[in-house]
Amino acid sequence: MTEIRTQLQRQLFRFLQVGLVGFTVDISVISILLFGLGLEATDAGLVGSRVVSFLAAISTTFLLNARYTFGSSVRQASFSIYVGIQCLGAAINLGTYTALVLFGPFNEEPLLALVIGSASATISNFVLARRFVYNRVESALEN
């Protein structure tokens, strides 16, 4: 049991590290597109740049999580399920934040609501990605 707990803790820590790398890719790509290429001048440029930066970040985290976090083969992992989980995580993040600031006790503390929403999404993303995208590790732990 201790070995499984240690494995989970290591995976969660690595998942958080990969998330930071993903955020760095996200903000770097959108910054280059908006300010390096001048796409901030139009609505299409603003939205299109965000789509491209999101896809760059999600692709980066998918690949890094496969190898670094979960020790899985990229070929055995499902990118489409990963994207779905990330979108669900975004909905959890935004939904939690919105509920807390509009209907909960955090309308005067929106940054705390942001932290709670982000933490909820991170936990959800980790559990779901581990189970449904990189589940090869689960099988290895059971053997």
Salt bridges, closest charged atoms under 4 A:
ASP26 OD1 - ARG50 NH1 2.63
GLU138 OE2 - ARG130 NH1 1.86
